[in-house]
Amino acid sequence: MTANAYQLEANRTKLRQQVGGWLFVVPVLLLNLIVVIIPSIAGLGMAFTDWSGVGSMNFIGLANFEKLLQDQVFFKALSHNLIWTVFFLIVPVALGLLGAYLLSGIKRGQMFFRVAYFIPYVIAAVVNAQLWRFLLNPRVGMLKALADCCGLSFLDVAVFGSRDMALIGVAFVDMWHFWGFLLVLYLAAMSGVDVELYEVARLDGANRLDQFRYVTLPSIRPTLVFTILMITIWSGLVFDYVYVITGGGPANASEVMGTYLYTSAFERFQAGYAAAVGVFMTLWVGIATGGFVLLRKLGWEV
């Protein structure tokens, strides 16, 4: 076979490999185009209309965004998303790190604890929410029972019915189901830390707190930064627990952008205005992702 024939056969083989690869990729790209890209573009266009969800659309330019920037309820919902983000970046992360570090020293029965802490995360959000609605019911719930039997009158409160406590109450329920997931992630990352690093630290006189600060945290930094990014994104998109437990009430005390978008679209029939809220939620995700990229450029390898 001549050199030209060999080259021709090699080109055909390369072409078959490329075509075969695209045949596997194209269905996924088409699905992504239909499910994600086209609806996203349509939603962005809808934000510039007065569409009610049915009937025709009328282009109104930036009117929805002008209205949004003057909407006190929206800014209240945005502030609640910020509070939610701060809460979840502190409480569940701290509990997850602490629990993982304590469990990392357990050699026997560790799998039992992993499963036990992870179970709440795999239970459906609606089930978790209804469970805690019953436990914290102001008439027959756990706090009411403690208040009656132990004389702790300060516990006799309607957590989800209080304007001061509703948002934190819902955040607590979501945190209860979520922090075990972080614990399992951090524990898996800690299991990959070189044991010799701890031995060297102990020889240098480091106590357990110093070992955690100077050995564990730097070693699991990629996992930690990734979870911080995901928590920030999820906090901007939170919807299910707030909607099921309080619906954003009482009096918008637990309203977040997700529930405000829902009520605007499906209760007030302002689909165009709801799409404008969705654009702000997309900006939230974009800012979080941009911060993630900036951390990488600053040397926080993830």
C-alpha positions in Angstrom: 0.0 0.0 0.0 1.4 3.4 -1.0 1.9 6.3 1.4 -1.0 8.1 -0.1 -3.3 5.1 0.5 -2.1 5.0 4.1 -2.8 8.7 4.6 -6.2 8.3 3.0 -7.1 5.4 5.3 -5.8 7.4 8.3 -8.0 10.4 7.4 -11.0 8.1 7.0 -10.4 6.5 10.4 -10.1 10.0 12.0 -13.3 11.1 10.3 -15.2 8.1 11.5 -14.0 8.7 15.1 -15.0 12.4 14.9 -18.4 11.5 13.5 -18.9 8.8 16.0 -18.1 11.2 18.9 -20.6 13.8 17.6 -23.3 11.1 17.2 -23.0 10.6 21.0 -22.9 14.3 21.8 -25.6 15.7 19.5 -28.6 14.1 21.4 -27.4 15.7 24.7 -26.8 19.1 22.9 -30.3 18.9 21.4 -31.9 18.1 24.8 -30.0 21.0 26.4 -31.1 23.3 23.6 -34.7 22.3 24.0 -34.9 22.2 27.8 -32.4 25.0 28.8 -31.2 27.3 26.1 -34.5 28.0 24.2 -36.6 28.5 27.4 -33.9 30.8 28.8 -33.9 33.0 25.7 -37.7 33.0 25.7 -37.8 33.9 29.4 -35.4 36.8 28.8 -37.5 38.1 26.0 -40.6 37.7 28.1 -39.2 40.1 30.7 -39.6 42.9 28.2 -43.3 42.3 27.7 -46.6 42.6 29.7 -47.6 39.0 29.1 -50.1 37.7 31.7 -49.4 34.0 30.9 -52.1 33.7 28.4 -53.0 35.6 25.2 -50.7 37.9 23.3 -47.5 39.6 24.4 -46.9 43.4 24.1 -43.4 44.7 24.1 -43.0 47.3 26.8 -39.2 47.7 26.9 -37.7 48.2 30.3 -40.9 49.0 32.1 -40.8 45.7 34.1 -37.3 46.4 35.3 -38.2 50.0 36.2 -41.1 48.7 38.2 -38.9 46.1 39.9 -36.4 48.7 41.0 -39.2 50.6 42.8 -40.8 47.4 44.3 -40.3 47.4 48.0 -41.5 43.8 48.3 -38.9 42.6 45.8 -36.1 44.3 47.7 -37.4 42.8 50.9 -37.3 39.4 49.2 -33.8 40.1 47.9 -32.7 41.1 51.5 -34.1 37.8 52.7 -32.0 35.9 50.1 -28.9 37.7 51.4 -29.8 36.8 55.0 -30.4 33.2 53.9 -27.0 33.2 52.2 -25.1 34.5 55.2 -26.9 32.0 57.5 -26.0 29.0 55.3 -22.5 30.1 54.7 -21.9 30.1 58.5 -24.1 27.6 60.4 -24.3 24.5 58.1 -20.7 24.9 57.0 -19.4 25.2 60.5 -21.5 22.2 61.7 -20.4 20.2 58.7 -16.7 20.9 59.3 -17.0 20.3 63.0 -18.9 17.0 62.5 -16.6 15.8 59.8 -13.5 16.5 61.8 -14.9 14.7 64.9 -16.0 11.7 62.8 -12.6 11.5 61.0 -11.1 10.3 64.2 -13.7 7.4 64.4 -12.5 4.2 62.8 -15.2 1.8 63.7 -18.9 2.5 62.9 -18.1 5.6 60.8 -20.3 4.4 57.9 -23.3 4.2 60.3 -22.8 7.9 61.2 -22.4 8.8 57.5 -25.7 7.2 56.6 -27.5 8.6 59.7 -26.4 12.2 58.9 -27.1 11.8 55.2 -30.6 10.4 55.5 -32.4 13.8 56.0 -30.8 15.0 52.7 -32.4 12.3 50.6 -35.9 12.7 52.1 -38.1 14.8 49.8 -38.3 18.5 50.7 -42.1 18.4 51.0 -41.8 15.5 53.6 -39.2 17.3 55.6 -41.2 20.6 55.5 -44.4 18.9 56.6 -42.6 17.1 59.4 -41.3 20.3 60.9 -44.6 22.1 60.4 -46.1 19.5 62.7 -43.2 19.5 65.2 -43.3 23.3 65.5 -47.1 23.6 65.3 -48.1 26.3 67.9 -51.0 24.2 69.2 -49.8 20.6 69.3 -46.1 20.8 68.4 -42.9 20.1 70.3 -42.4 23.6 71.6 -45.9 23.8 72.9 -45.5 20.5 74.7 -42.2 21.7 76.3 -43.8 25.0 77.3 -46.8 23.3 79.0 -44.9 20.5 80.8 -41.8 22.4 81.9 -43.2 25.9 82.4 -41.0 27.4 79.6 -43.5 29.9 78.4 -41.0 31.6 76.1 -41.2 28.5 73.9 -44.9 28.9 73.3 -44.4 30.8 70.1 -45.7 30.3 66.5 -42.3 30.1 64.8 -43.6 30.1 61.2 -46.4 32.5 62.0 -44.1 35.2 63.5 -42.8 38.0 61.4 -39.6 38.0 63.4 -38.9 34.3 63.3 -40.5 32.9 60.1 -37.5 33.3 57.9 -34.9 31.9 60.3 -37.4 29.1 61.2 -37.6 28.0 57.6 -33.8 28.4 57.2 -33.4 26.1 60.3 -35.5 23.4 58.7 -33.6 23.6 55.4 -30.3 23.6 57.3 -31.4 20.5 59.3 -31.8 18.6 56.1 -28.7 20.1 54.4 -25.8 20.1 56.8 -25.4 16.3 56.8 -24.7 16.5 53.1 -21.9 18.9 53.8 -20.6 16.7 56.6 -20.3 13.7 54.2 -18.5 15.9 51.6 -16.0 17.3 54.1 -15.4 13.9 55.6 -14.6 12.4 52.2 -12.2 15.2 51.6 -10.6 14.8 55.0 -10.0 11.1 54.4 -7.7 12.0 51.6 -5.4 14.2 53.7 -2.0 12.8 54.1 -1.6 11.4 57.6 2.1 12.4 57.7 1.0 16.0 57.7 -0.7 15.5 61.0 2.3 13.6 62.4 4.6 16.5 61.5 2.2 19.0 63.0 2.1 17.0 66.3 5.9 16.9 66.4 5.9 20.7 66.0 3.7 20.9 69.1 0.4 21.6 67.3 -2.8 20.8 69.2 -6.0 19.5 67.5 -7.2 23.0 66.8 -3.9 24.0 65.2 -4.0 20.8 63.1 -7.5 21.6 61.9 -6.5 25.2 61.1 -3.1 24.6 59.4 -3.5 21.1 58.0 -7.1 20.1 57.5 -8.6 23.4 56.2 -5.8 24.0 53.6 -6.0 20.4 52.5 -9.7 20.4 51.9 -9.8 23.9 50.4 -11.0 22.8 46.9 -14.0 21.1 48.4 -14.7 23.9 50.8 -14.6 26.6 48.1 -16.8 24.5 45.9 -19.5 24.1 48.6 -19.4 27.8 49.3 -20.0 28.5 45.7 -22.9 26.1 45.5 -24.4 27.4 48.7 -24.3 30.9 47.4 -26.0 29.8 44.2 -28.7 27.7 45.9 -29.4 30.5 48.4 -30.3 32.8 45.5 -32.6 30.1 44.0 -34.2 28.9 47.2 -37.9 28.2 46.8 -39.3 24.8 48.0 -39.0 25.0 51.8 -40.2 28.6 51.9 -43.1 27.9 49.6 -44.2 24.7 51.4 -43.9 26.0 55.0 -44.9 29.7 54.9 -45.6 30.6 51.3 -43.5 33.7 51.8 -45.6 34.9 54.8 -46.7 36.1 57.1 -46.9 39.6 55.5 -43.9 38.8 53.2 -41.8 38.2 56.3 -40.2 35.1 54.7 -40.6 36.1 51.1 -37.6 35.3 48.8 -37.1 35.9 45.1 -38.2 32.4 44.2 -41.6 32.7 45.9 -42.1 36.2 44.7 -41.5 35.1 41.1 -44.0 32.3 41.6 -46.7 34.5 43.1 -46.2 37.1 40.4 -46.5 34.6 37.6 -49.2 32.2 38.9 -51.3 34.2 41.4 -51.2 37.7 40.0 -50.8 36.6 36.4 -47.8 38.9 35.7 -45.6 36.5 33.8 -43.6 39.3 32.1 -42.9 40.9 35.5 -42.0 37.5 37.0 -39.5 36.9 34.1 -37.8 40.2 35.1 -37.5 38.8 38.7 -36.0 35.7 37.1 -33.4 37.8 35.3 -32.2 39.2 38.7 -32.0 35.6 40.0 -29.8 34.8 37.0 -27.6 37.8 37.7 -27.2 36.4 41.3 -25.9 33.1 39.9 -23.7 35.0 37.5 -22.1 37.1 40.2 -21.5 34.0 42.4 -19.9 32.2 39.5 -17.8 35.2 38.7 -16.6 35.3 42.3 -15.7 31.6 41.9 -13.6 32.3 38.8 -11.9 35.2 40.6 -10.9 33.0 43.5 -9.3 30.6 41.0 -7.3 33.4 39.5 -6.2 34.5 43.0 -4.7 31.0 43.6 -7.6 29.2 45.3 -7.3 26.0 43.3 -10.6 24.2 43.0 
